[in-house]
C-alpha cells in the first residue's frame, strides 16, 4: 500500500501515523532510535507491506502489470490501490478525504525535525500537490507514477499502467475492495489498531 493507505491504517495515534509514514526510510534496527509509539508505526508499516506483498489478491493484480513493470509490478499495484481508496474514500471513512489529508499533513509538519532527510526533501512538494488526495483521479495517479519513475528505479511506463488499469478497471477495483477487507481485519486483530470506518460498515459487506 502507498502513503494514503498507510495513514488510513494508522488509527488515531499521531506517533503511529508518523512511524507508518516514514517506515520505508528506516532500515534494519534503526527504528529503535525512535519513540516507542513511532517504533510501533514503523513496524506496522513493515507488517502491512509484508501482508500486502504475499496476499493472493494483490499477487493476482500484479500479474496484469508484469509486462511493463516486471518485478516492480507490486509497487504499481500499491499506488493503484491508493487510487481506489481515494476514489471510494467515503466508503471507508466518515471524515472527508480533504480533512483527513489536512490532518496527516499537520502531523508531519509538527514532527518535521524527526523526519529522515529523504522525507524532508519531498514533503513540501507532496503537501503542495496534495499527493494523497490526488490519487483519486487517473491523472493524479499517472503524475505520481511519473514522479516515482524519475526519482527511483521504477520503470517509466506510466502510460502502460494507466492503459492496463483502464482496460481492466472493474477487475482491479473488485480486487482492491476484497483485499481491503482482509487488510483492515488484519490490522485490527493483529495490531489492535482502531481503523476508522463509517458507522454501519461491516467487513463481510466491504462498506
C-alpha angles and dihedrals in degrees: 000000000000137000098295096048093046091053092046091052094050098082120212102315112111092206093050089049089052094048093046091052095052096037096110091055099051111079131197117332095343088103086077089072090071136079112283094251091049087051089055089053093050092049090045088055092052093048093048089052092049092048091048097045093052101040115114093225095055090043088056091050089050092056090067091060100043095100094063102026107026109183091004094061091101090059090056092048088055090056094043089052089052086054091057093044091052093043094048095034096133089060091059106033135033092214120078116259091239092057092045093051091047090055092048090052091049091053092052094046092049090052097039095126090056094055121105112253093251090057092047089057098055101030098086092053091043091054094044093050092041087227097181092053093042091064087081092080127058089232090055091048092050091049090052091050091050091051090049091050091050096052104030140036092268108129115253095244103124093135089055092048094051092045092050091047092048093049093049100027098134092049092051092046094049091050091049093052093048092047095048091057089056093043095049090048090049094050092046096046103034100034100026092230116156099227106199114236130167119275110277094021112145130190092225090055097042093223 
